Amino acid sequence: MQRIAGWWDGFELWVAGLPFIPQFLVVLVGMVPISFAIAFLLDRSLRAIFGVLRRDEGAEAIPAVAAERSTVGSGVR
């Protein structure tokens, strides 16, 4: 664990010592894929959890929203 912590500290100091643009690019290249992966995993796990709890979007909720949207702006009430 000490080796990992030491490597991370060295990497962090290296990134902090870079000028702004290269620092921004290094963080962007690292964080964008990690953020997408975290979002994907959260989406899949929450979808599975809500499916087990039967709180997922049902088919009966969709027509009500579609019917509501179809009359918006038409003047029909």
Summary of the structure (lengths in Angstrom):
residues: 77
radius of gyration: 23.5
end to end distance: 66.2
largest distance: 69.3
contacts: 134
relative contact order: 0.05
helix: 77%
strand: 0%
